[in-house]
Amino acid sequence: MFQNDQEIAHLFDKLKARYGKLHVLVHSVAYAPAEELKVDFVQTTREGFRIAHDVSVYSLIAVARAAAL
């Protein structure tokens, strides 16, 4: 999961070392805790929602930042 900025930076360092400058970034990460997907939408917990947004949405910012450096 894309929740650890140091792991993301390490991944992009390895990609840049192997391929050089990146010209395209595709972001298609989507995640929610499995238990949140087993209940009705209106039963989604605040913590489950936070995790889903952190991984599914904020990860775009994190990977774009790492790609741009």
N, CA, C and O atoms as a MOPAC input file, in Angstrom:
PM7 MOZYME 1SCF
protein

 N      0.84200 1    -1.18500 1     0.00000 1
 C      0.00000 1     0.00000 1     0.00000 1
 C      0.88300 1     1.24200 1     0.00000 1
 O      1.99300 1     1.23000 1     0.53100 1
 N      0.39700 1     2.26200 1    -0.57400 1
 C      1.13900 1     3.50900 1    -0.68800 1
 C      0.85000 1     4.41700 1     0.50300 1
 O      0.24700 1     5.48000 1     0.35400 1
 N      1.29000 1     3.98400 1     1.69400 1
 C      1.07700 1     4.79300 1     2.89100 1
 C      2.38400 1     5.23000 1     3.53000 1
 O      2.37000 1     5.99000 1     4.49800 1
 N      3.50000 1     4.77300 1     3.01400 1
 C      4.77800 1     5.07000 1     3.63000 1
 C      5.60900 1     5.89500 1     2.65200 1
 O      6.06200 1     5.38300 1     1.62900 1
 N      5.80600 1     7.17500 1     2.97200 1
 C      6.51900 1     8.08000 1     2.07100 1
 C      7.95400 1     7.62900 1     1.80800 1
 O      8.46800 1     7.82700 1     0.70700 1
 N      8.60700 1     7.02800 1     2.79800 1
 C      9.98200 1     6.55900 1     2.60700 1
 C     10.02200 1     5.39800 1     1.61000 1
 O     10.93700 1     5.32500 1     0.78900 1
 N      9.04600 1     4.49500 1     1.67000 1
 C      8.99000 1     3.38800 1     0.71300 1
 C      8.71100 1     3.90200 1    -0.69700 1
 O      9.27800 1     3.39900 1    -1.66700 1
 N      7.84600 1     4.89400 1    -0.80700 1
 C      7.53600 1     5.48300 1    -2.11600 1
 C      8.79500 1     6.13800 1    -2.68400 1
 O      9.11400 1     5.93500 1    -3.85600 1
 N      9.50700 1     6.91100 1    -1.88500 1
 C     10.73700 1     7.56400 1    -2.33800 1
 C     11.76700 1     6.53200 1    -2.77200 1
 O     12.43400 1     6.71000 1    -3.79100 1
 N     11.89900 1     5.46300 1    -2.01100 1
 C     12.84500 1     4.40000 1    -2.34800 1
 C     12.48500 1     3.75100 1    -3.68500 1
 O     13.36100 1     3.50400 1    -4.51300 1
 N     11.20500 1     3.47800 1    -3.89200 1
 C     10.75000 1     2.89400 1    -5.15500 1
 C     11.10100 1     3.80200 1    -6.32600 1
 O     11.62600 1     3.33100 1    -7.33500 1
 N     10.81900 1     5.09500 1    -6.20800 1
 C     11.08500 1     6.01600 1    -7.30700 1
 C     12.57800 1     6.24100 1    -7.50800 1
 O     13.00900 1     6.48400 1    -8.63600 1
 N     13.37000 1     6.16900 1    -6.45900 1
 C     14.82300 1     6.22800 1    -6.62000 1
 C     15.30600 1     5.05700 1    -7.46500 1
 O     16.14400 1     5.22300 1    -8.35100 1
 N     14.76900 1     3.86800 1    -7.18100 1
 C     15.15100 1     2.68000 1    -7.95200 1
 C     14.69500 1     2.78900 1    -9.40100 1
 O     15.43200 1     2.42000 1   -10.31500 1
 N     13.48900 1     3.29200 1    -9.61400 1
 C     12.98600 1     3.44300 1   -10.98100 1
 C     13.82900 1     4.44400 1   -11.77100 1
 O     14.16200 1     4.20300 1   -12.93100 1
 N     14.17000 1     5.56200 1   -11.14100 1
 C     14.96900 1     6.58800 1   -11.81600 1
 C     16.37300 1     6.07800 1   -12.11900 1
 O     16.93200 1     6.39200 1   -13.17000 1
 N     16.94700 1     5.29700 1   -11.20800 1
 C     18.27900 1     4.74200 1   -11.43900 1
 C     18.26300 1     3.77900 1   -12.62400 1
 O     19.22400 1     3.69900 1   -13.39000 1
 N     17.18000 1     3.06700 1   -12.75800 1
 C     17.09900 1     2.07700 1   -13.84000 1
 C     16.68400 1     2.68900 1   -15.17500 1
 O     17.22800 1     2.33100 1   -16.22000 1
 N     15.71300 1     3.61800 1   -15.14200 1
 C     15.12800 1     4.12500 1   -16.38400 1
 C     15.43400 1     5.59200 1   -16.68200 1
 O     15.14000 1     6.07000 1   -17.77800 1
 N     16.01100 1     6.29800 1   -15.73900 1
 C     16.26300 1     7.72200 1   -15.94500 1
 C     15.02300 1     8.54100 1   -15.64000 1
 O     14.22300 1     8.18600 1   -14.77400 1
 N     14.87500 1     9.64600 1   -16.36500 1
 C     13.74600 1    10.54700 1   -16.12700 1
 C     12.41600 1     9.87700 1   -16.46900 1
 O     12.28800 1     9.19100 1   -17.48300 1
 N     11.44200 1    10.09200 1   -15.60900 1
 C     10.09900 1     9.56700 1   -15.85500 1
 C      9.29100 1    10.60700 1   -16.62200 1
 O      9.29400 1    11.78500 1   -16.26500 1
 N      8.61100 1    10.18200 1   -17.65500 1
 C      7.81700 1    11.09700 1   -18.47800 1
 C      6.32000 1    10.93700 1   -18.25300 1
 O      5.53600 1    11.82200 1   -18.59500 1
 N      5.92900 1     9.81000 1   -17.68000 1
 C      4.50600 1     9.53400 1   -17.46900 1
 C      4.32700 1     8.86900 1   -16.11000 1
 O      5.13400 1     8.03700 1   -15.69600 1
 N      3.27300 1     9.24600 1   -15.43800 1
 C      2.91200 1     8.60100 1   -14.17900 1
 C      1.43900 1     8.23600 1   -14.25300 1
 O      0.58800 1     9.09800 1   -14.47000 1
 N      1.14700 1     6.97000 1   -14.07600 1
 C     -0.23400 1     6.50500 1   -14.05400 1
 C     -0.56600 1     6.12600 1   -12.61800 1
 O      0.14500 1     5.34100 1   -11.99100 1
 N     -1.63900 1     6.68500 1   -12.11300 1
 C     -2.07000 1     6.40500 1   -10.74500 1
 C     -3.41100 1     5.68800 1   -10.80300 1
 O     -4.41000 1     6.24700 1   -11.25800 1
 N     -3.42000 1     4.46500 1   -10.34600 1
 C     -4.68700 1     3.72400 1   -10.34900 1
 C     -4.84400 1     2.92200 1    -9.06600 1
 O     -5.40900 1     1.82800 1    -9.06100 1
 N     -4.33800 1     3.48200 1    -7.99100 1
 C     -4.41600 1     2.81500 1    -6.70100 1
 C     -5.79100 1     3.03900 1    -6.09200 1
 O     -6.28000 1     4.16700 1    -6.03300 1
 N     -6.40000 1     1.96800 1    -5.64600 1
 C     -7.66300 1     2.06600 1    -4.90300 1
 C     -7.62200 1     0.99200 1    -3.82000 1
 O     -7.24600 1    -0.15100 1    -4.08300 1
 N     -8.00200 1     1.35700 1    -2.63300 1
 C     -7.92900 1     0.41600 1    -1.52200 1
 C     -8.94500 1     0.79800 1    -0.46200 1
 O     -9.23400 1     1.97600 1    -0.25100 1
 N     -9.47300 1    -0.19700 1     0.18800 1
 C    -10.28200 1    -0.03400 1     1.39500 1
 C    -10.07000 1    -1.29700 1     2.21300 1
 O     -9.89600 1    -2.37500 1     1.64400 1
 N    -10.08000 1    -1.18700 1     3.53100 1
 C     -9.94600 1    -2.38200 1     4.35800 1
 C    -11.04800 1    -3.39600 1     4.01300 1
 O    -12.20300 1    -3.01900 1     3.81600 1
 N    -10.69100 1    -4.65300 1     3.94500 1
 C    -11.62700 1    -5.70500 1     3.53100 1
 C    -12.90800 1    -5.70400 1     4.36300 1
 O    -13.99500 1    -5.91100 1     3.82200 1
 N    -12.79400 1    -5.47600 1     5.65800 1
 C    -13.98400 1    -5.50900 1     6.51600 1
 C    -14.96300 1    -4.39100 1     6.16900 1
 O    -16.16800 1    -4.52500 1     6.38400 1
 N    -14.44400 1    -3.29400 1     5.63500 1
 C    -15.32100 1    -2.18100 1     5.24400 1
 C    -16.13700 1    -2.52900 1     3.99700 1
 O    -17.21900 1    -1.98000 1     3.78800 1
 N    -15.62900 1    -3.42200 1     3.18800 1
 C    -16.31300 1    -3.80400 1     1.94900 1
 C    -17.37000 1    -4.88000 1     2.17000 1
 O    -18.14400 1    -5.18700 1     1.26400 1
 N    -17.40300 1    -5.44500 1     3.35900 1
 C    -18.34300 1    -6.52700 1     3.67100 1
 C    -19.64500 1    -6.03000 1     4.28100 1
 O    -20.57200 1    -6.81100 1     4.49300 1
 N    -19.71900 1    -4.73800 1     4.56200 1
 C    -20.92400 1    -4.17600 1     5.17400 1
 C    -21.55000 1    -3.15900 1     4.23000 1
 O    -20.92100 1    -2.73500 1     3.26100 1
 N    -22.77100 1    -2.77600 1     4.51000 1
 C    -23.42200 1    -1.74500 1     3.71300 1
 C    -22.61200 1    -0.44900 1     3.78100 1
 O    -21.96400 1    -0.15900 1     4.78700 1
 N    -22.66000 1     0.31100 1     2.71300 1
 C    -21.90700 1     1.56700 1     2.61900 1
 C    -22.14100 1     2.47200 1     3.82100 1
 O    -21.19500 1     3.07400 1     4.33000 1
 N    -23.36400 1     2.57700 1     4.27400 1
 C    -23.68100 1     3.48200 1     5.38800 1
 C    -23.08900 1     3.00500 1     6.71300 1
 O    -23.13600 1     3.72800 1     7.70900 1
 N    -22.53500 1     1.79700 1     6.73100 1
 C    -21.89100 1     1.28000 1     7.93600 1
 C    -20.37600 1     1.50700 1     7.91400 1
 O    -19.66500 1     1.03900 1     8.80400 1
 N    -19.89200 1     2.21300 1     6.91500 1
 C    -18.46100 1     2.50600 1     6.81400 1
 C    -18.01400 1     3.25700 1     8.05500 1
 O    -18.66900 1     4.20500 1     8.48900 1
 N    -16.89700 1     2.82800 1     8.62100 1
 C    -16.38300 1     3.50800 1     9.81400 1
 C    -15.54000 1     4.71800 1     9.40600 1
 O    -15.06000 1     4.80900 1     8.27600 1
 N    -15.37700 1     5.61700 1    10.32700 1
 C    -14.54100 1     6.79700 1    10.07700 1
 C    -13.09800 1     6.36800 1     9.78900 1
 O    -12.45200 1     6.92200 1     8.89900 1
 N    -12.59900 1     5.39600 1    10.52900 1
 C    -11.22800 1     4.92600 1    10.32200 1
 C    -11.08800 1     4.23100 1     8.96900 1
 O    -10.09000 1     4.42900 1     8.27600 1
 N    -12.06500 1     3.43000 1     8.58900 1
 C    -12.03700 1     2.78000 1     7.28100 1
 C    -12.05900 1     3.79300 1     6.15000 1
 O    -11.36100 1     3.63100 1     5.14900 1
 N    -12.85800 1     4.83700 1     6.31000 1
 C    -12.93200 1     5.91600 1     5.32500 1
 C    -11.59800 1     6.64700 1     5.23500 1
 O    -11.13200 1     6.96000 1     4.13900 1
 N    -10.98500 1     6.91900 1     6.38200 1
 C     -9.69100 1     7.60400 1     6.41400 1
 C     -8.62300 1     6.79100 1     5.69000 1
 O     -7.85300 1     7.33000 1     4.89500 1
 N     -8.58500 1     5.49500 1     5.97100 1
 C     -7.59700 1     4.62600 1     5.32800 1
 C     -7.83000 1     4.57900 1     3.81800 1
 O     -6.88300 1     4.68600 1     3.03900 1
 N     -9.08000 1     4.42100 1     3.40800 1
 C     -9.39500 1     4.35900 1     1.97900 1
 C     -8.97100 1     5.63300 1     1.26400 1
 O     -8.44100 1     5.57700 1     0.15500 1
 N     -9.20000 1     6.76800 1     1.88800 1
 C     -8.81100 1     8.03000 1     1.25600 1
 C     -7.30200 1     8.24100 1     1.27000 1
 O     -6.73700 1     8.76200 1     0.30800 1
 N     -6.66100 1     7.84500 1     2.33900 1
 C     -5.20900 1     7.98700 1     2.41600 1
 C     -4.54100 1     7.19100 1     1.30200 1
 O     -3.66400 1     7.70300 1     0.60600 1
 N     -4.95400 1     5.95000 1     1.13600 1
 C     -4.33400 1     5.09300 1     0.13000 1
 C     -4.81300 1     5.44400 1    -1.27300 1
 O     -4.00600 1     5.52200 1    -2.20000 1
 N     -6.09800 1     5.65500 1    -1.43800 1
 C     -6.66300 1     5.84300 1    -2.76800 1
 C     -6.49600 1     7.24900 1    -3.31500 1
 O     -6.42600 1     7.42600 1    -4.53100 1
 N     -6.43100 1     8.24900 1    -2.45700 1
 C     -6.39600 1     9.63700 1    -2.92100 1
 C     -5.05500 1    10.30300 1    -2.61900 1
 O     -4.39000 1    10.78700 1    -3.53500 1
 N     -4.65300 1    10.33300 1    -1.36200 1
 C     -3.40700 1    11.02400 1    -1.03400 1
 C     -2.21700 1    10.37300 1    -1.71400 1
 O     -1.21300 1    11.03700 1    -1.97300 1
 N     -2.31300 1     9.08800 1    -2.00500 1
 C     -1.19400 1     8.41300 1    -2.66400 1
 C     -0.84100 1     9.06900 1    -3.99600 1
 O      0.31900 1     9.02900 1    -4.40600 1
 N     -1.80800 1     9.67000 1    -4.67500 1
 C     -1.50800 1    10.37700 1    -5.91900 1
 C     -0.53300 1    11.52400 1    -5.65600 1
 O      0.41200 1    11.71900 1    -6.42000 1
 N     -0.75200 1    12.26900 1    -4.59900 1
 C      0.15600 1    13.36300 1    -4.24200 1
 C      1.52900 1    12.81000 1    -3.89800 1
 O      2.54700 1    13.33600 1    -4.34700 1
 N      1.55500 1    11.74600 1    -3.09900 1
 C      2.82100 1    11.17400 1    -2.66700 1
 C      3.64300 1    10.63100 1    -3.82500 1
 O      4.84800 1    10.87500 1    -3.88800 1
 N      3.01600 1     9.89800 1    -4.74400 1
 C      3.77500 1     9.35300 1    -5.87200 1
 C      4.13200 1    10.44200 1    -6.88000 1
 O      5.19600 1    10.37200 1    -7.49400 1
 N      3.27900 1    11.44100 1    -7.06700 1
 C      3.60800 1    12.53900 1    -7.96900 1
 C      4.80500 1    13.31800 1    -7.43000 1
 O      5.69500 1    13.69800 1    -8.19100 1
 N      4.82600 1    13.55200 1    -6.14200 1
 C      5.95700 1    14.25400 1    -5.51500 1
 C      7.24200 1    13.46300 1    -5.72000 1
 O      8.26500 1    14.02300 1    -6.11300 1
 N      7.19000 1    12.15700 1    -5.45300 1
 C      8.38200 1    11.32100 1    -5.61000 1
 C      8.83300 1    11.26700 1    -7.07000 1
 O     10.03300 1    11.25400 1    -7.34700 1
 N      7.89900 1    11.23700 1    -7.98200 1
 C      8.23500 1    11.19300 1    -9.41300 1
 C      8.85200 1    12.50300 1    -9.87500 1
 O      9.70300 1    12.50500 1   -10.76500 1
 N      8.43900 1    13.60800 1    -9.28500 1
 C      8.90400 1    14.93000 1    -9.71400 1
 C     10.31600 1    15.24200 1    -9.21600 1
 O     11.00600 1    16.07700 1    -9.80200 1
 N     10.74100 1    14.59400 1    -8.16200 1
 C     12.07400 1    14.89700 1    -7.59700 1
 C     13.18900 1    14.32800 1    -8.43700 1
 O     14.36200 1    14.49400 1    -8.10100 1

